[in-house]
Amino acid sequence: YKDCKIFDNFNYIIKDGVKLLLNAPSGTGKTSFFRLLLGFTSPDEGKVSFDGTILTADTVTELRSMIGYLSQDVDVPSGLVRLVMNTILNYKFNRGLTINEDHLFGLLDHFELGRGVLEKNVDELSGGERQRLMLVVLLLLDRKIYLLDEPTSALDVNLKYKIRDYFLQIPAVVIVISHDKEWNEDGKMSVLDWTKPREGQ
């Protein structure tokens, strides 16, 4: 960005099933890292690849279909929750998915939204409810990779642990940007801070 170089000689391999916490200080490029993985930003040098496929303008749509992304802004369309969810689940790359209603209800109950949330309007939901709703949608999409930007910032401690523990036990790659201390407890996540290079980075 102009004269500011965020990543320099940065090399990192994320293996299947890894749970990774981005723990670099504010303003050091955590969201830019996500933008690189999503193809919203292209590196000036080097490459990003998934399972050997290099991220390019030709492959970006296919590779994004492997990723479930929760932005920090939690941008949820307006409308009845049930209809909004159906719209997302009917996007081109989601149409082949079969959504098990018991799985949906189980997620709504586990994340303390309740099944009644389906009949509410998105505009009625709090910031924390919107966060949890989008996490439910992402889990229903059953992606190989989850990129979660501050997924628990608006939640109480009990819900932070519930969400953390759920994502820790799924087989997908989970990469989290968070300043919540709960994500960094117990040493259950690998921690990546490129401002403090280590051997192998």
Disulfide bonds with the S-S distance in Angstrom:
none
